[in-house]
Amino acid sequence: MKKILVPTDFSDHAEYALKVAAQIARKNNGEIYILHMLELPHLASDGIGESNAVGTSSALPEVMFFMQKTRERFEEILSQPYLEGITVVEAIQFEKAFDGIITHSKKHDIDLIVMGSHGASGFHEMFIGSNTEKVVRTSDVPVLVIKKEEGEFNPQKFVFASDFSDEIKKPFEKAVYFANSFGVHMHLVLINTPSDFKSTHAAEKRMHDFASKFSIDNGYTSHVYNDVNVEKGILHFANSVNADLIGMSTHGRHGLSHFFNGSISEDLVNHSVRPVITFRI
């Protein structure tokens, strides 16, 4: 996790995400890319990119005004003590929030996106509605969603919920890499529901056979948890073990995995009070 992208609208929740990103960058000797989108509809086709790009529209007083204000906010952020000693690259893009985040992530080979969220009411300002769902669902790199001021971000209990089928191997590999980088103990949980029930023996065997193929430095504990649906099961189990972080996989443009049917990953991002990290299948 050498390159970390933090989209910002300069809200408190965006700063919560930046503080966590700073701790991750410091721990991994990484760098942070801070991105702010200026959504000016009449400039949508003008082709202005990052803040150092030059285009005919850059001469417009309105554009210059907003860019100057954004640079002033960037200067305030860069002066914060928690960023001292960390390489930070700031950028302004004239693009819709979701498009700008995904484009910037691919352009700079980002390893992790860290975003701030209000929770059930959705992301603040530019992170509302479909933007949240699209970034979580379609990002090729892991997305870490921060809900509140975390203080020291040093997760020790990492809950990873899944059905532990073969298609989860790729995202689980990324989850293990994240866990190993923090020395985290993983709690693997399979949620049993009335419509998709497995015996404890079968569920535990599936999890053990799955996990045995990976090197989890700080070990793991497997759990089978019964609940009325998957989302409630994950939230209730995370509460029961006092989890520091919840992880899950998403299925990208083709919908969620068989286990995370419907919009469970997006719902969890909204409803969980704990940090959530998603890994695309």
Secondary structure, DSSP 4 states (H G I P E B T S, - for coil): --EEEEE--S-HHHHHHHHHHHHHHHHHT-EEEEEEE---GGGTTS---STT---GGGGSHHHHHHHHHHHHHHHHHHTSGGGTTS-EEEEEE-S-HHHHHHHHHHHTT-SEEEEE--STT-SSTTS-THHHHHHHHH-SS-EEEE-S--SS----EEEEE----GGGHHHHHHHHHHHHHHTPEEEEEEEEBTTB---HHHHHHHHHHHHTTS--TT-EEEEEEE-SSHHHHHHHHHHHTT-SEEEEEE-GGG---SSS-TTHHHHHHHH-SS-EEEEE-
